Amino acid sequence: MTRDPSTDRLDRAFLALGDPVRRTIVARLSRGPATVNELAAPFEISLQAVSKHIGVLEAAGLVTRTRDAQRRPVHLNPGALEELTAWIDRYRLIHEQRFRSLDALLEAPTTPHDDPKDRS
C-alpha cells in the first residue's frame, strides 16, 4: 500500500509542531524572517539545539533558510501552513454541519405524544 505524499507532509508538519519550542519559533517567524541567533534568544538552550529544531521544521516544509550575504535568515513557509489549515478545516466543517443538524433537531417544535395513561 503506497502512502499519499500529502499525508506524509501532514504527518511531518504535525509532528514538528508537537514541540513547544518549534511552535514558538513558528510564531516568531509569523512576524517575519529571523536568524538562528534571533530565534534562540527567548530559549535557555544552545544554538545547536535551536538549529536542530529549525532542521525539523525545515524537513517538515514549514520553514526555509536563505542566504543573505553573511546571514542565513529562516523564513516561514505559508503554503505549508495553508495545507495544515485546509486539512483541519475539512474536519471542522464536517463537525460543524453535524452540530447544526443537531441544533435544528433540538430547536424543532415537538409534537405531544400519546400518553398511555390517557387511554384508560
Protein Blocks (a to p, Z undefined) as FASTA:
>chain_A
ZZdfklmmmmmmmmmmmpmklmmmmmmmmnoccdfklmmmmpccdfklmmmmmmmmmmno
paccddehjbccddddfklmmmmmmmmmmmmmmmmmmmmmmmmmmmpccdddddfklmZZ
